[in-house]
Amino acid sequence: MKTGFIGIIIEKDRSVAETVNKLLSEYGDHICGRMGLPDKERGVYVISVIIRADNEVISALTGKLGRLNNVKVRSAVTDCEM
């Protein structure tokens, strides 16, 4: 298993947040921690996720998130095995 970071940015329409949270819950067994930072003035909502999983699992989650409207996703995976 690898340790990774997933950065999620929701812009403008926050209605997709419920879908984002459902996806994160589906992968909850792999998530070590998460933090959300809302910037309501600018309409930008940032979620950072620390995940411990195989590359395939991380890719599946980021792919599903990236297909959502108004959602931008970036991830980084370390070679640190845990």
N, C-alpha and C positions, 0 to 999 in steps of 0.2 A: 504494500500500500504506500501511496505517496501522500505528502501533505501539500495542499494547495490553497490558493486564495482566489476567490471569485468576487469581482466588483460588479455591482448591478446599479445602473442608473435608470430611474424612471423619470421621464420628462413630461411636462404638461398635464396630460390626462392621467389622473391617479387611479382610475377605475380598474386598471390592469393589476394593481397591487394585490388584489385578492387572488388572482391566478398565480402571481409570483409566490405568494405565501403558501398556496396549495402545493406548488412544485417543490418548494423548500421543505415542506412537511413530508412529502413523499420520500425525500432523500435525507430525512432527519437522522437516520441511523449513522450516516456518514459525516454529519455536520458537527464540528467541535464547538463552534461559536458563531454568533452573528451579531451585527450591530447596525442599526438604522439611524440615519441622520437626515431629517427632513429640513428642506429649505423652502418653506411655504411661500415666501416672498417671490422667489424666482421660479417656483413650480418644479423644483428638482428634488428628487428623493433618492438618497444613496443608501445602499445596503452592502455591507462587506461581510463575507462569509469565509470562515476557515473550514476546510473540508479535508478529511482523511479517507482516501478511497483509491481504487485503481484508476488509471487514466481513462478507461472506457466509461466508468461511472461519471467522472468529472466532465468528460466530453458530452455525454448524454444530457446531463443537467444543463450545462452551458448552451448546448444546442437548442434545447426546449425553451430556455429563457430568451435566447437570442431571436427566436422566431416571433416573439410577442411584439405587438405594436407599442411604440414609445418606450421600448426597453433597450438599453445598450449594455452589453456584457463583455467583460475582459477577465481572463483568468491567467494565473501563473502557477506552475507546478514545480516543486523543488525535487531534488533527487534524494531528499531526506526521507528515509524509510522509517516508519514508526510501527 
